[in-house]
Amino acid sequence: MPLESPEQVVEAVWSGVTPRTKVLYLSHITSPTALIFPIAELIRRARACGILTVIDGAHAPGQIPLALDALGADFYTGNAHKWMLAPKGAAFLYVRREVQPLLEPLVVSWGWQAERPGPSRFIDEQEYQGTRDIAAYLSVPAAIRFMAEHDWPTVSTECHAYLCETGKRLSALVGLPSLSPLTEDWCAQMAAFPLPACDASALQHRLYTEYGVEVPIIEWRGRQYIRVSMQAYSTREDGAVLLQALDELLPR
């Protein structure tokens, strides 16, 4: 850190691959550092070596364009309750057709011996897993319609611009560089920035109780970082409030 090129990430990850490697597990967008990883190239290399790829896409749906078939991951999970604004519990699992037989359901339910089999044995087995509330799942089409009706690509572009403006001012305030260039290759609507040494828990508490700012202050590898997110309801003024609060609260 700071990162300078996607190739730097690819080579760092690939340097850990050995002849014994069977599965490559990666985040699409990392949680503590909020970085978009160049997973397409890593998936391509893994496929060429017969290595399965499992991608944690918790922060990707609704924040960046996502074409799962083109991406080519063997397994990809994503949340709809984060950047797609669906209720908690709404998520999806994508499994490339060729590897679907490798995955069995944790709960064997009605679909295991479907009375009326559907076109996909995989969906029959995985979709219905016991008695549970599926309301969150059923909300996802409405979330997708909402995004389409409100021109979400434009919303995301505006949020990225707010993030970059706030991030540059934040880096200048604390005198520390961002973890990567503030470009769409590295971040969309979320980015993490290093902070000077501080009590992370106390700072996060005071930001919320004294300024009404909800933002995670993360302890990672002995350093403190602030992860700033800009969603459709965020404004440039929200970023200014955060900067003022940090200016008043951070140790000198």
N, C-alpha and C positions, 0 to 999 in steps of 0.2 A: 504494500500500500504506500502511496496511491497507485492505482492501476493506470496504464497508459494505452494498452491495446488489447483487443479481444484475443489475439494470438497468445498474449502473456498468460491469460486464464487457461486457454486450451492446452498449452504446453505444460503448465503447472499441474493440471488435473491428469493429463496423459502420462506424466512422468511417474505417477503412482500405479499405473497399470502394469501388471506382470502376466506371465503365462498362466498363472493360477486365477486370474480375475475372471469371474463368471457374470457378474452384474455390476453395472455402473449406475449409481444412485446420485442424482443431482437435483438441486433446486433450479427452477427456471428463473425466479427472482428470489434472491436470498432474503431471509428475514432480518437478521441483525444489521446487515450492511446495505440492504435494499438495492443490490446490484443485479442487472439483467445479465445472466450468463449466456455466452455464445454456445448454446446447447446443440444447435443444428450440426455444427462441425464435429462435436464430440459424439453425437448419435451416429453420424456417418462413419466415423472411425470405429466405433464400437461394433456396428453392424458388420463392417468388413472383417472384424476379428472374431465374429461369432459371440460377442458379449451382449447380454440383454441390457436394455436401458430402462430405468425407472425414474420418472421425472415428477418431482413435487412442484406442481404449478399453483400452489395456494394463492399467490398474489397476482397471477397472470390474467385470468379471465376478466374482461372488462377494463383492464389497464393497458394491455398491449394487444395487437392483432394476433389471433391464434388460429392457425390452420393445422389441425392435428394430423390429418392424413399426409400433408406435405412435410410436416416436421419429422414424422417417421419413428417416433419413440415407440418402444414396445408397450410400455405402460405409462399412462399419464393421468394424474389426479389433479383436479382443480376445484376451488371453492367458488360458489356463486354468492355467498353472503358477504364477501369483502367488497370488491370493486364493482360487482354487478348489482349491489344493493338489495339482494334477495334476503329472506330471513335466515337466521342461523340454522345450520343443519343442511342447507342446500349445497350440494356438491356433485361432482361427476367422476366417473372412472372410465377412461378410454383404454382399450386393449387392442393392439393390432391383431387383425383377424388371424394371421398365421400362428400367433402364440396364445390365442384364447384357450385352447385345450390345456395349457399349463396351469390355469387358474381355477381353483375350485372354491365354492362359497364357504364362508365360515359357518353359516347356518343353513342346514338342509331343510327347505320348506316346500310349499306346494309345487313350485316350478321344477323341482327335481324330477318329478314324474308328471309332467303337465298333461292334463286331460285333453287340452286343445293346444298342442304344440305350436309355437309361433315360428316365424322364419329363421330365428336365431336361437339355437340351443343355449348359447352362452347367456343371452338375455333371460331366457326362461329360468336358468339356474341362479342367476345373480340378482335379478330385479326384485324379487319378493323374498325377503328374509325375515319371516316371522311377523308377529303383530306389532306394528309400530306406526306412529303418526307420520304420514307422508305429505302433510300439508306444505311443508317447506319445499319439497320437490315440485309440487304442483304450482308453486308460485313462479317458477323460473321462466315459463313462457311470458308471463306478464312483465317480468324484469327485462327480458329481451325486447319486448314491444316498447317498453318505456324508453330504453336506450335508443332504439331506432327512431322513435317519434321525437326525441330530443337531440338528434344529430350528435351522437356520442363521439365520433371522431373529432368534431370541433371542440366539444367539451374537454376531451383529453388533451388536445393541443393547448387550449387555454390554461388548463391546470398545469401542464408541463412548463409553460411560460412563467406562471406564478411561482412554481417550485424553483426554477432557475434563478429568477430575480431574488427570491428570498434566500436561496442557498449561497449566491455570490456575496450578498450582504452579510450573511451569517459567517462565512469564511473570513471575510474582512474584519468582522467584529472580534472573532476569537483569535485571529492571526494564524489559522491552521488551514491547509489545503483540503479540498474535498477529496473523497476516496477515489474518485474517477472524474473524467471530464463530464460536465453536465450536458450531455448530448443524449439523443434518443437511443443511441447504441447501448447506453449504460443505465439510463433511468427514464421513467415515464412520469408517473404522478407521485413518486415516493423516492426519497434519497436520504442517506445517512451522512452525518457530518461529525468529525471529531470535536470534542470539547476539551478545554483545559481540565486538569485534575479537579474533581469535585465529588461531592456525595450524591451519587446518581438518584438514589431513592428520595432523598430530601429535596433535591431540585425538582424532580417530577411532581412531588406532592405540592410544593409551593407554586409551581406553574399552574396547577389545576385549581388549588384553593384560593390563591391570591389574584390570578389573572384569568381564570376560566379557560386555560389552554390545556387540552388533552393531547399529550405527546409522550411517546416512550423515550426514556433516557436509558440507554443500554450499556451494561458492563460487558465488554468483549475483549478477551485477551489482554486484560490488565488496563484497558483504556475505557474512557466514557465516550459514548456517541449519542447524538440526538437523531431520531428518525422522523423526518418531516414528511407528511402526506398532504396532498391537495386533491380533494374530491370535488364533485360538481357544485357543492354548496359552499366551498371555500372561496375566499376573496383575497385580493391583494392586501386589503386592510387586515385580514387575519394574520398574514405573514408579518405585517408591521407590528402587530400586538406581540407576537412571539419574539421578535427581535428586541423590542423595548424591554420585555420581561427578562430576557437573557442578559441584556446590558445591565439591568439593575440587580440581578441575582447572582451572576457568575462571579467567582472570586477574582480579585485583581492581582 
